[in-house]
Amino acid sequence: MNDGQNSFGRQAFDLAERTATFGEAVIELAIAVRRVDIVGPLVRQLVRSGTSIGANYTEADEVGAANASGGFARGKS
């Protein structure tokens, strides 16, 4: 798999990089949207939702790495 492909013969992508790129695209879209009163709250929510995926992925990845290395995850009850 040194050629950048996964076991299915498809291009392998770094999920952290993909989520960052997605967040950047969401921000670019938000900047391009025409400013009218009704759209403001929707654009803000879009940016919050579209950029939070990167943070959520990073946190889940860190928990998974800690569990794999014999650490423990601090859970919410």
DONU-211212 format. One line per 3 residues: number of its first residue (from 1); their letters; for each residue x, y, z of N, C-alpha, C, CB. Coordinates in nm, 3 decimals, always signed. Glycine has a CB too. Layout:
N
NUM) a) X Y Z X Y Z X Y Z X Y Z; ... .
//
This chain:
77
1) mnd) +0.082 -0.119 +0.000 +0.000 +0.000 +0.000 +0.086 +0.126 +0.000 -0.093 +0.000 +0.120; +0.205 +0.118 -0.046 +0.293 +0.232 -0.053 +0.255 +0.328 -0.164 +0.434 +0.187 -0.073; +0.166 +0.287 -0.251 +0.127 +0.373 -0.363 +0.010 +0.465 -0.330 +0.092 +0.288 -0.483 .
4) gqn) -0.025 +0.477 -0.201 -0.133 +0.565 -0.161 -0.271 +0.506 -0.174 -0.126 +0.689 -0.239; -0.279 +0.374 -0.193 -0.409 +0.309 -0.206 -0.434 +0.220 -0.086 -0.417 +0.229 -0.337; -0.561 +0.202 -0.054 -0.597 +0.114 +0.055 -0.615 -0.029 +0.002 -0.725 +0.163 +0.126 .
7) sfg) -0.659 -0.119 +0.088 -0.670 -0.260 +0.049 -0.780 -0.285 -0.055 -0.697 -0.345 +0.171; -0.866 -0.187 -0.079 -0.972 -0.201 -0.178 -0.931 -0.143 -0.313 -1.099 -0.135 -0.130; -0.806 -0.098 -0.324 -0.759 -0.041 -0.449 -0.803 +0.102 -0.471 -0.805 -0.125 -0.562 .
10) rqa) -0.858 +0.165 -0.368 -0.901 +0.304 -0.378 -0.796 +0.395 -0.316 -1.038 +0.324 -0.309; -0.800 +0.521 -0.353 -0.708 +0.619 -0.298 -0.729 +0.630 -0.147 -0.727 +0.756 -0.367; -0.622 +0.620 -0.071 -0.629 +0.635 +0.074 -0.620 +0.782 +0.111 -0.516 +0.554 +0.143 .
13) fdl) -0.706 +0.827 +0.201 -0.707 +0.966 +0.243 -0.696 +0.974 +0.394 -0.835 +1.037 +0.195; -0.628 +1.075 +0.441 -0.616 +1.101 +0.583 -0.744 +1.171 +0.629 -0.490 +1.188 +0.615; -0.818 +1.108 +0.719 -0.947 +1.163 +0.760 -0.931 +1.297 +0.831 -1.019 +1.065 +0.851 .
16) aer) -0.826 +1.315 +0.909 -0.804 +1.444 +0.975 -0.787 +1.554 +0.870 -0.679 +1.437 +1.068; -0.713 +1.525 +0.765 -0.694 +1.623 +0.657 -0.825 +1.649 +0.585 -0.586 +1.573 +0.558; -0.902 +1.546 +0.562 -1.030 +1.562 +0.493 -1.128 +1.646 +0.573 -1.092 +1.426 +0.464 .
19) tat) -1.132 +1.627 +0.706 -1.223 +1.706 +0.788 -1.179 +1.852 +0.792 -1.232 +1.650 +0.931; -1.048 +1.877 +0.793 -0.998 +2.014 +0.790 -1.034 +2.081 +0.658 -0.844 +2.017 +0.811; -1.017 +2.009 +0.548 -1.051 +2.062 +0.417 -1.200 +2.091 +0.408 -1.009 +1.964 +0.307 .
22) fge) -1.282 +2.003 +0.464 -1.427 +2.024 +0.464 -1.462 +2.150 +0.542 -1.500 +1.902 +0.523; -1.403 +2.168 +0.659 -1.429 +2.287 +0.740 -1.392 +2.414 +0.666 -1.353 +2.279 +0.870; -1.279 +2.411 +0.597 -1.236 +2.527 +0.518 -1.335 +2.556 +0.405 -1.096 +2.503 +0.460 .
25) avi) -1.386 +2.451 +0.342 -1.484 +2.470 +0.234 -1.614 +2.529 +0.288 -1.512 +2.336 +0.163; -1.655 +2.487 +0.406 -1.776 +2.541 +0.467 -1.758 +2.690 +0.495 -1.811 +2.465 +0.598; -1.642 +2.727 +0.546 -1.615 +2.869 +0.574 -1.615 +2.950 +0.445 -1.480 +2.885 +0.646 .
28) ela) -1.554 +2.896 +0.340 -1.554 +2.966 +0.211 -1.697 +2.985 +0.159 -1.469 +2.889 +0.108; -1.780 +2.883 +0.175 -1.920 +2.894 +0.135 -1.991 +3.002 +0.215 -1.991 +2.759 +0.152; -1.968 +3.004 +0.346 -2.033 +3.102 +0.433 -1.993 +3.244 +0.394 -1.997 +3.076 +0.579 .
31) iav) -1.869 +3.263 +0.354 -1.823 +3.394 +0.312 -1.892 +3.435 +0.181 -1.669 +3.394 +0.294; -1.916 +3.339 +0.094 -1.974 +3.368 -0.037 -2.125 +3.391 -0.033 -1.944 +3.255 -0.131; -2.192 +3.350 +0.073 -2.338 +3.362 +0.081 -2.377 +3.509 +0.093 -2.394 +3.280 +0.200 .
34) rrv) -2.479 +3.546 +0.018 -2.530 +3.684 +0.022 -2.584 +3.714 +0.161 -2.640 +3.705 -0.086; -2.551 +3.829 +0.213 -2.592 +3.867 +0.348 -2.732 +3.927 +0.349 -2.492 +3.967 +0.407; -2.824 +3.852 +0.404 -2.958 +3.902 +0.431 -2.995 +3.855 +0.571 -3.063 +3.853 +0.324 .
37) div) -3.086 +3.925 +0.636 -3.118 +3.898 +0.776 -3.156 +3.754 +0.804 -3.229 +3.988 +0.820; -3.238 +3.696 +0.720 -3.289 +3.561 +0.745 -3.179 +3.456 +0.735 -3.400 +3.528 +0.648; -3.076 +3.483 +0.657 -2.971 +3.384 +0.631 -2.864 +3.382 +0.740 -2.906 +3.412 +0.496 .
40) gpl) -2.847 +3.493 +0.811 -2.740 +3.503 +0.911 -2.736 +3.388 +1.011 -2.756 +3.631 +0.986; -2.847 +3.360 +1.081 -2.844 +3.249 +1.178 -2.816 +3.113 +1.113 -2.976 +3.244 +1.252; -2.866 +3.094 +0.993 -2.842 +2.967 +0.924 -2.695 +2.950 +0.887 -2.929 +2.958 +0.797 .
43) vrq) -2.633 +3.058 +0.841 -2.492 +3.052 +0.804 -2.407 +3.027 +0.928 -2.448 +3.183 +0.735; -2.439 +3.094 +1.039 -2.363 +3.071 +1.163 -2.374 +2.926 +1.208 -2.412 +3.165 +1.275; -2.494 +2.870 +1.199 -2.513 +2.729 +1.237 -2.439 +2.637 +1.142 -2.661 +2.693 +1.240 .
46) lvr) -2.440 +2.667 +1.015 -2.367 +2.587 +0.917 -2.217 +2.586 +0.949 -2.390 +2.642 +0.776; -2.162 +2.702 +0.981 -2.019 +2.709 +1.014 -1.990 +2.631 +1.142 -1.975 +2.857 +1.030; -2.073 +2.646 +1.243 -2.050 +2.570 +1.368 -2.056 +2.420 +1.343 -2.155 +2.609 +1.475 .
49) sgt) -2.155 +2.376 +1.268 -2.171 +2.233 +1.242 -2.061 +2.180 +1.149 -2.309 +2.206 +1.179; -2.032 +2.255 +1.046 -1.935 +2.211 +0.947 -1.793 +2.208 +0.996 -1.942 +2.297 +0.828; -1.761 +2.292 +1.093 -1.624 +2.293 +1.145 -1.608 +2.206 +1.269 -1.582 +2.434 +1.177 .
52) sig) -1.717 +2.170 +1.335 -1.705 +2.089 +1.456 -1.668 +1.944 +1.425 -1.835 +2.092 +1.534; -1.691 +1.899 +1.303 -1.659 +1.761 +1.270 -1.510 +1.732 +1.290 -1.700 +1.731 +1.126; -1.426 +1.829 +1.258 -1.282 +1.810 +1.277 -1.246 +1.792 +1.424 -1.205 +1.929 +1.220 .
55) any) -1.305 +1.873 +1.509 -1.279 +1.861 +1.653 -1.333 +1.730 +1.707 -1.342 +1.979 +1.729; -1.452 +1.691 +1.663 -1.510 +1.565 +1.709 -1.426 +1.446 +1.664 -1.654 +1.551 +1.656; -1.379 +1.449 +1.540 -1.296 +1.340 +1.491 -1.165 +1.332 +1.570 -1.267 +1.358 +1.341 .
58) tea) -1.102 +1.447 +1.592 -0.975 +1.450 +1.664 -0.991 +1.393 +1.804 -0.920 +1.593 +1.672; -1.097 +1.432 +1.874 -1.122 +1.382 +2.008 -1.144 +1.231 +2.007 -1.242 +1.453 +2.071; -1.225 +1.183 +1.915 -1.251 +1.039 +1.906 -1.125 +0.962 +1.872 -1.360 +1.010 +1.802 .
61) dev) -1.043 +1.018 +1.785 -0.917 +0.954 +1.746 -0.822 +0.945 +1.865 -0.851 +1.030 +1.631; -0.816 +1.050 +1.947 -0.730 +1.049 +2.065 -0.777 +0.946 +2.167 -0.727 +1.187 +2.130; -0.908 +0.935 +2.185 -0.963 +0.835 +2.277 -0.932 +0.695 +2.226 -1.117 +0.853 +2.294 .
64) gaa) -0.949 +0.675 +2.095 -0.919 +0.544 +2.036 -0.772 +0.509 +2.052 -0.957 +0.543 +1.890; -0.683 +0.606 +2.034 -0.540 +0.582 +2.049 -0.506 +0.550 +2.194 -0.459 +0.704 +2.002; -0.570 +0.619 +2.288 -0.544 +0.592 +2.430 -0.591 +0.451 +2.468 -0.615 +0.697 +2.518 .
67) nas) -0.706 +0.411 +2.415 -0.758 +0.277 +2.442 -0.668 +0.170 +2.380 -0.901 +0.262 +2.389; -0.618 +0.196 +2.262 -0.533 +0.099 +2.194 -0.398 +0.083 +2.263 -0.512 +0.140 +2.049; -0.352 +0.190 +2.329 -0.221 +0.183 +2.395 -0.232 +0.141 +2.540 -0.152 +0.318 +2.386 .
70) ggf) -0.349 +0.097 +2.583 -0.366 +0.049 +2.719 -0.409 +0.157 +2.815 -0.238 -0.012 +2.768; -0.432 +0.277 +2.765 -0.483 +0.385 +2.848 -0.632 +0.365 +2.870 -0.455 +0.522 +2.783; -0.693 +0.463 +2.928 -0.837 +0.453 +2.946 -0.903 +0.582 +2.901 -0.871 +0.421 +3.092 .
73) arg) -1.027 +0.570 +2.862 -1.102 +0.687 +2.816 -1.187 +0.738 +2.930 -1.190 +0.652 +2.693; -1.191 +0.867 +2.943 -1.276 +0.929 +3.042 -1.413 +0.946 +2.979 -1.218 +1.065 +3.092; -1.509 +0.871 +3.026 -1.641 +0.875 +2.965 -1.735 +0.966 +3.038 -1.699 +0.738 +2.959 .
76) ks) -1.841 +1.003 +2.969 -1.948 +1.082 +3.029 -2.060 +0.988 +3.067 -1.998 +1.194 +2.933; -2.116 +1.009 +3.183 -2.225 +0.920 +3.224 -2.355 +0.991 +3.234 -2.195 +0.855 +3.354 .
//
